[in-house]
């Protein structure tokens, strides 16, 4: 598998998950959420009774198929992807380009945001 093989929304969600991790959130605090009513996918951070949802992109598959692709993609990310492939996804992401707006969203939700390790 290569980054180009990934569904664009899944690629975006992987980058958002990585961005939240780099901002100091534990992986256990970061979730993928399908917002079927809006036809969107969000990466959600929940900690200490606070919650923030960052849109990753359109829900462009039926939910079961999307979640199956997400499971495959996260297994690939964690077990098979090279550092260069993970970097390609991160460096090309809207999460990195829109980092300031994401930080503002997190702060508005009541999260203290620490300096990212880029």
C-alpha positions in Angstrom: 0.0 0.0 0.0 1.1 3.6 -0.7 -0.3 6.9 0.5 -1.9 7.3 -3.0 -3.9 4.1 -2.4 -5.7 5.7 0.5 -9.1 7.2 0.4 -8.5 11.0 0.6 -10.7 11.4 3.7 -8.8 8.5 5.4 -5.5 10.1 4.5 -6.7 13.4 6.0 -8.0 11.6 9.2 -4.6 9.9 9.6 -2.8 13.2 9.4 -5.3 14.8 11.9 -4.7 11.9 14.3 -1.0 12.4 13.9 -1.4 16.2 14.5 -3.4 15.6 17.7 -0.7 13.2 18.9 1.9 15.8 18.2 -0.1 18.4 20.2 0.2 16.1 23.2 -3.0 14.1 23.1 -2.8 10.4 23.9 -3.9 8.1 21.2 -6.6 6.8 23.6 -8.1 10.4 23.6 -8.4 10.5 19.8 -11.3 9.0 17.9 -12.7 8.8 14.4 -16.3 9.8 14.1 -18.7 9.5 11.2 -21.2 12.3 11.1 -23.7 10.7 8.8 -26.3 13.5 9.0 -23.7 15.9 7.6 -22.0 13.3 5.3 -18.7 14.0 7.0 -15.9 12.3 9.0 -14.4 14.0 12.0 -11.4 13.3 14.2 -12.6 13.8 17.8 -10.5 14.5 20.9 -12.1 13.8 24.2 -10.3 14.4 27.5 -11.3 15.6 30.9 -14.9 16.1 30.0 -14.0 18.3 27.0 -14.5 17.4 23.3 -13.4 18.9 20.0 -14.3 17.7 16.5 -12.1 18.5 13.5 -13.6 17.6 10.1 -11.4 15.3 8.1 -13.5 15.3 4.9 -16.6 13.8 3.2 -18.0 10.4 4.2 -17.6 9.1 0.7 -18.4 5.5 1.3 -21.1 3.6 3.3 -20.1 3.7 7.0 -19.2 0.0 7.2 -17.0 0.2 4.1 -15.4 3.4 5.4 -14.7 1.9 8.8 -13.2 -1.2 7.2 -10.9 1.0 5.1 -10.0 3.0 8.2 -9.0 -0.2 10.1 -6.8 -1.4 7.2 -5.2 2.1 6.9 -4.4 2.4 10.6 -2.9 -1.1 10.6 -0.8 -0.1 7.6 0.2 3.2 9.3 1.3 1.5 12.5 2.8 -1.7 11.1 3.9 -1.3 7.5 4.2 2.3 6.5 7.7 3.7 6.2 8.6 6.9 8.0 8.8 8.5 4.5 5.2 7.5 3.7 3.9 8.8 7.1 5.9 12.0 6.5 4.4 12.4 3.0 0.9 12.1 4.5 1.6 14.5 7.3 3.5 17.1 5.2 0.8 17.1 2.5 -2.1 17.4 4.9 -4.6 20.2 5.5 -4.0 19.5 9.2 -0.5 20.8 8.9 -1.4 23.7 6.6 -4.4 24.6 8.8 -2.7 24.0 12.1 -3.5 27.4 13.6 -7.3 27.1 13.0 -7.2 23.6 14.5 -5.4 25.0 17.6 -8.0 27.7 17.9 -10.8 25.1 17.7 -9.1 23.1 20.4 -8.6 26.1 22.7 -12.3 27.2 22.2 -13.3 23.7 23.4 -11.2 24.3 26.5 -8.1 22.4 25.8 -4.7 23.7 26.7 -2.6 23.2 23.6 1.2 22.7 23.9 3.8 23.6 21.4 3.8 20.9 18.7 6.9 18.9 18.0 6.3 19.5 14.2 
